[in-house]
Each structure stands twice: as structure tokens, then as C-alpha cells.
Amino acid sequence: MHDAGANGRLIAGSAWFHVIEEPVYTPSGAGEHLYVEIEKEGLTTDAVVEALAKVCGKRPRDIGFAGRKDRHAVTRQWFSVHFGDEARLAALPDASPRGRITVTATGRHGNKIRLGHLAGNRFRLGLADVRREALTASLAVLAQEGIRNRFGPQRFGVHGATLAIARAWGRGDHDGAIALIVDPSGAWRVGDAIPTGFRSGPEGSVFAALRRGALPAAALSAAGDPMRKLAASAAQSAVFNAVLDARAAAGILHRFRVGDLGLTVRGAPFAVTAEELESTNQRAAPGVLDAFTSGPLPGTRRLAPSPEVEVEERAWSAACGVDWSWMGDGGVFESPGERRASVTPFRSPPILSESDGTTWLEFSLGSGSYATEVLAQAGISVPTDRRTSDGNVATF
């Protein structure tokens, strides 16, 4: 691990952060779902879903996608539209004036694209103030040892607001949760005048409910599953990061103990037994990375290590302020839960190149892993606020 910025910095602005989705499959050419590959900039994936639904005359639930992409980046990904009419796509570039939408390819297929239907993402990132030799060495270490598979700050919302909302909501502090949704800085309180201006998505549903006079608990309910899932994801991710950091501090990131729950390279879980401990640790070693230690995303699924290891994981995560029961059966954020690998390898190795005085770093990662974590672990500073050319703040 390196100090932030020791080997360079990520340049602010979407032009320096490119993401291309690597799908598991491509459209077959026939089927009831219209597949649309879209390049977007300055928009969330959910905003593109709303725009597609509008121009195609569909409901948002008729639109499918494999994963959410950063708003403040140039990103390319596939969407599916149930019984979509390709001719209607001509209106898409004008459907969302706040950002850019460009259709790059179309096709047809027999099924809806669902979350997780991707192999990974390819990144191309613009860097400045690079110490080339030191960065090359750091990337070689990551290629050997794998990347610590932490969730990036963007998982927790602007300045950690989504996690703060989850903590308040989980404790039953509905007033506090609503206050943070309205104003993540914490300056607004229930009873204050509701700010003017448009909000989209689940936040927009909360604002609409408040303007109708709904109480905080009812306003949270109005946001529905999308807001609840965002809060659950932030809470689960905080638990995982805390366990991962504790495991790394204990020197057992690549080393199993009896009772641990491991993951194969395909993500299949397995229990670590005394008889297989030595061979399993050989598979998890740097340079091999054929098996991975794992951490919890708490939920209703009982993918758990031994009781002794689970007690340890709960203790490790206590300081993050999340109660595992919130995601369990009957919990406020009831969620399936799963195990996540502690480290992840590159899908394709990192490559450095130069163009017009800018150093470009390219690599690909598996689904759910964060490019910003690669940068941080390679000693590249990632700005908290990435100012775009129009003055908007791009927050990780």
C-alpha cells in the first residue's frame, strides 16, 4: 500500500475516466428484447433507464442493464428494452438534456439484461504527475498479489451520505434518514422548508411525499425498494470493508484458517477443513490466486464460516456502525447477502501508455470491483471532487 498521490494523480473530469462494459454474451440477433449499447456522459445509469423508458413508451421495469456506471465518466454499456422499437431511439439524445447519450450499437436477444450479466469492465484512466518507474512496480505487485477488493467510496454516496442514511434508518431514526436524503450536509431538519428543485429516482419520490405532507416513515416507504436497496448495499459494503481491513491487518489476506469460507475463481463458496488447509493456502498464495479468502455481505442467506470465525467477523465490523440484523430475516433492509472475495485479480493486466503529455492507464476488472481502489492501492490519488468542464462536482 502507498500514500495517496505517491505515484501520481487521476486527472479530474469525465474525459479522463472511461469505462467500457464487458458483457457475458452479445445479442443473438433475434428475440423480443431490443438491445441498445449506449455511451453516456454526465448521467447516471438510472437516468438513462428513465430516458429509454420515456422515448420507447415503456415502464422503467421494462428496461434491463447489467450494472450501474459512474455518472462523471464516459461509459459504454448495454441496455435491453422489452418489445422495443429501434426507430424510437432517434429521440434518445434529446431525452436527457443534463448529459450526453449516444447510441453506438443495437441488436435483439431473447432475454432481458439483468444485474450481474457482465464479465467485467475495462477502464482507461488519464493520469498526471506520474512517477513512471514507481507506478510500474506498484502495478506489478498488484498483478502478483491481487487487488484488495474493497468497495470504493462511491458505494457509500456523496461524502458517505448513503451509509449515514442507512445507519439512521436501520436504528429507526426516520427523521434523521430523511434529513440526510434532503441535505447530505446535515443542515436541514424535518420541519424546515422543503428545498425547491428537481430530484429524480428514489430521492424524487421522497421529496414528492414530503411535499404532500407525508411523515418521515411514510416518505421513506414512498421511495420503495430502490432506496432500500441502496441503503442495504451501503450497509453491507461497510461491513465487508471493515472485515477486509481487519483481515489484512492480521496478515491473513491470502491465508485461510480452519473454519474460513473460501471462494473459487468462479465464485463458488467452500468450507476450509483441517485436511485441506495446506493445499488451499497454496491455491490462495500471491502469484497463484486460484482461491480467495472472503468476507461477509450480511443477509438472509446462510453462507457463513464456522461460528468461531463469524463471531470474529462480527467483532471486526462492530466499529462501522452497522447491525447485521438489519439485513437479516424481517430486518429493515432484508437482503439475500453473500460472500465477496477479499482480493481480486486483474481480468487483463495493466498497461501504461503516453499520449499528448498524458499518461493513460488501462486494465479490466471483474464485475463489482472498483478502478478507484486499483488507483489508491497503486499510489495514485483520486480526487474527492472531480470538477467537470461545466462546473459540476463529480463525487466518488
Order of alpha helices (4+ residues) and beta strands (2+ residues): beta-beta-beta-alpha-beta-beta-beta-beta-alpha-beta-alpha-alpha-alpha-alpha-beta-beta-alpha-beta-beta-alpha-beta-beta-beta-beta-alpha-beta-beta-beta
